[in-house]
Amino acid sequence: MKSNQGSFMKRAVLAGLIAGSGILAASAYAVSSDRAGDKPRCESRQTQKGDAGREGKRDAHLAGLKEKLQLSAEQEAAWNAFAGAAQPGQDMDRKAMRGEFEKLSTPERIDRMQAMAEKRHALMAERAETIKAFYAQLTPEQQKVFDAEAMPRDHQGGHHKHLRHS
């Protein structure tokens, strides 16, 4: 008789856990919405800043870097290739992408995400080669400046610094 009571208790506890997790999942789903105030801080902040702010910072950073490097006329072509590689890729509109993803099945979404990751990886590899070619054109003194100044201050020491302030 004891084993039946133990079995009943295990089943009751298991049923309670399943019910509780179902309630938590339902409440988490009900709380989420598309309002900007409910979005994670980093996504909301990026939307507020917009592309213009990021482009302005990038352009100012590149202009300052070029000035500090004091490039020779022979290095200009390599600089232009580097500066072109520093431009962001043409990413798909996130809102349109979400709408498109909603119409796909899970395996189709996974395939689409893998294809996008492969495309980003290829672009990153191409940028890396362009940066290495530019770096090879620099004098040792310029390489030291580049090493110290090339990465924007926002990214030094790790990504997502803004998350530490929350």
N, C-alpha and C positions, 0 to 999 in steps of 0.2 A: 504494500500500500504506500510505503514511503516513496518508492520510485515514481509512482503515479503523481504524487504531490510535487515532487521535484520537477518532473516533466511539465506539469501544469504551470508551475511557477516560471520555468524557463520560457514557456510559450507566452505567458502573460507579459513578462518583461520584454520579450522580443516584440510582441504586438504593440506594447506601449512605446518602444523605441521607434518602430516603423511609423506609428501614428504621429509621434512627436516630430520626427524628421519631415513627414509630409506636411505638417502644419507650418514648420519653419520654412520649408521650400515655398509653400503657397504664400506665406506672408512676405517673403523676400521678393517673390514675383510681383505681388500686389503693390509693393512699395516703389519698385522701379518704374520710371516713366521717361519720356523724351524731353522733359523740361531741362533747361540748362542748369538750373539750380540743383538738380538731382544727379547730374553727371559727375564723374570723378573730377577732382580739381584740375588735374593736368589737361584733360580733354576740354574742359570748360575754358581754362586759361588759354589754350592754344586757339580755340575758336575766337576768343576775344582779341587776342593779339593779331591774328590774321597773317597772311603771307607777307603783307607789306612790311610789317615790323621785322620779320625774320630776314627778308631780302635786304632791307636797309642795314641791319646789323652785319650781315655777311659781306655786303659791298663795302661798308666802312672798314671792316676787319681786313679784307683783301687789299684795300687801298693803303691802309697803314702798314701791312706786311710788305707790300711792294716798296713802299718808301724806305722802310727799315733795311730791306735787302740791298738797296742801291744797285739794281741790276744793270748790267752792261747791255749794249745794243745787241750783242750776240745772244743774250739770254732771253730777249723779249719773246721770241717765238715759243720757247719752252714755257715762259710765264703765261702766255695767252692760252696754251693748251691746258696748263694747270688751272688757271682761273675758270676756263670753260668746264673742266671736270668738277670744279667745286660747286657748279650750279646744280640745284636739286633736279631730280628726275620729274617727269610729268606724271604725278601720281593721280590715280582715279579719285574723283570726288567721293568722299567717305559716305555722304548721305545716299548718293546714287548706288554705291557699292553695297550698303546695307539693304537697300530696296531690292537689288539684284540677288543678294545672298538669301533673302527671305523666300525667294521663288525656287531656290535650289534644294535638292535633297542633301543630307549630311555627307554622303560620299562625294557628291558634286562640289560641295563647299570645300571639302578637304582637298580635292584635286585642284580647285581654283586657288586655294591658299598656297599649295605646294608650287604651282606654276608662278604665282606672284613672288614667292620666296626665291625661286630659281632666277627669276628676272632681276630681282634686287641683288642677288649674289653676283650675277654676271656684271651688272652695272658697278658694283663695288670692286670687283676684280679689275675692271677696265679703268676705274678711277685710280686704283692703287698703282697700276702700271704707269699711268700718266704722272702721278705724283713722284714715283721713283725716278722716272726719266727726267723730270724737272730737277729733282734733288741732285741727280748726278751732274747736272749742268752748273751747280753752285760751287763756289769756292769753299774751302773749309771754314772760313769766317762766316760766310753766308749760311752754311749748313748749321752752324751753331745758333745763329739768329732764327733760322727756320725752325729748328728743334724747340727753341724756347717760345716762339710766337705763333707757330702755324695753327695750333688747336685753339679754337675760340675759348675765351675764359669761362663761358657758361658750361663747357664740357670737361674742363680740367678737373681731375679728382673724382670723376665718375658721373654717370648720367643721372638724371632725375633728382638733382639737388633740391628742387622745389618740394619734393615729397617729404624732405626732412623737416620742413617748417610746419607741417600739418599737425 
